[in-house]
Amino acid sequence: MNMSELVAGAIVTAPPGLKLVDVAKLMEAEGVGSVAVVDANDDFIGIVTDRDIVNTVARAEEHATAGDIMTESPDTIEIDTEISEAVAWMNATGYRHLPVTDNGKLVGMVSIKDLLWAIASS
């Protein structure tokens, strides 16, 4: 089984200027733990995770935007990567959310929960 079997549906995105509270509201409304930050050309430029939001609020930086707190040019994983490789990589890096690309174009986001589901289902 590879990553292509886990990516489905629309990618939840946010512009870099979106305020922190609105990023959090978007994540809650969509039921996700991360959003892809995209520029005006819809190019993937970063990722904001629930952990990023918690850390920013803990530092009393409530007026931050997605662009302020995103991880720029985050590591990605290709769509044809085997699930076991993705799990090993997430374990080694501590990532909980992983952007999935197809020849460099963002096609989805996979969470550690998605990978656990895939392993349990196989």
C-alpha positions in Angstrom: 0.0 0.0 0.0 1.3 3.5 -0.8 0.4 7.1 -0.1 -1.8 7.3 -3.2 -4.4 5.2 -1.3 -4.6 7.7 1.5 -4.9 11.0 -0.3 -8.4 11.9 -1.2 -10.6 14.9 -1.2 -9.8 18.6 -1.1 -6.7 19.9 0.5 -7.5 22.5 3.3 -5.5 25.6 2.4 -5.0 29.1 3.9 -3.3 32.2 2.6 -0.2 33.4 4.5 -2.1 36.5 5.7 -4.9 34.6 7.5 -4.9 35.5 11.2 -4.1 32.7 13.7 -7.6 32.6 15.2 -9.0 32.2 11.7 -6.6 29.4 10.9 -7.7 27.6 14.1 -11.3 28.1 13.2 -10.7 26.7 9.7 -9.0 23.7 11.1 -11.8 23.0 13.5 -14.5 23.5 10.8 -12.7 21.1 8.5 -11.7 18.6 11.2 -8.0 18.7 10.3 -4.8 19.1 12.3 -2.9 21.0 9.6 -3.4 23.3 6.7 -1.3 23.9 3.6 -0.3 27.6 3.2 -0.6 28.7 -0.4 0.4 32.0 -2.1 -1.7 34.0 -4.5 -0.7 31.7 -7.3 -1.9 28.7 -5.3 1.6 27.5 -4.9 2.3 25.5 -1.7 4.7 27.5 0.5 4.3 26.1 4.0 2.3 24.2 6.5 0.6 25.2 9.8 -0.2 22.5 12.3 -2.2 22.4 15.5 1.0 22.2 17.4 2.2 25.4 15.7 -0.9 27.2 16.9 -0.6 26.0 20.5 3.1 27.0 20.6 2.3 30.4 19.2 -0.5 31.1 21.7 1.7 29.9 24.5 4.2 32.6 23.5 1.4 35.1 23.6 1.6 35.9 19.9 -2.1 35.8 19.2 -1.9 38.3 16.4 0.3 36.1 14.3 -0.7 35.0 10.8 -0.4 31.7 9.0 2.7 33.1 7.2 4.3 34.1 10.5 4.0 30.6 12.0 4.2 28.3 9.1 7.0 25.9 8.4 8.3 27.2 5.1 9.2 24.7 2.4 8.3 21.7 4.5 9.6 18.3 3.8 7.2 16.4 1.6 6.7 12.8 0.6 5.9 11.5 -2.9 2.6 9.9 -3.6 4.2 6.5 -4.6 6.0 6.1 -1.3 5.1 3.0 0.6 3.1 3.4 3.9 5.8 1.6 5.8 8.4 4.1 4.6 6.2 7.1 5.5 5.7 5.7 9.0 9.4 5.1 9.5 10.1 8.7 8.3 7.5 10.2 10.6 8.8 8.2 13.5 12.4 9.4 12.8 11.4 13.0 12.4 8.6 13.4 14.9 6.3 14.8 12.2 2.6 14.3 12.7 1.4 15.8 9.4 3.0 15.1 6.0 2.3 17.0 2.8 2.1 14.5 -0.1 3.3 15.5 -3.6 3.1 14.1 -7.1 6.1 15.3 -9.1 6.5 18.3 -6.7 2.8 19.3 -6.8 0.8 19.1 -3.5 -1.9 16.5 -3.8 -2.8 15.9 -0.2 -2.0 15.9 3.5 -1.6 12.7 5.5 -1.6 12.6 9.3 -0.2 10.1 11.7 -3.8 9.1 12.3 -4.3 8.3 8.6 -1.2 6.1 8.6 -2.3 4.2 11.8 -5.7 3.6 10.1 -4.0 2.3 7.0 -1.8 -0.1 9.0 -4.7 -1.3 11.1 -6.8 -1.9 7.9 -4.2 -3.9 6.1 
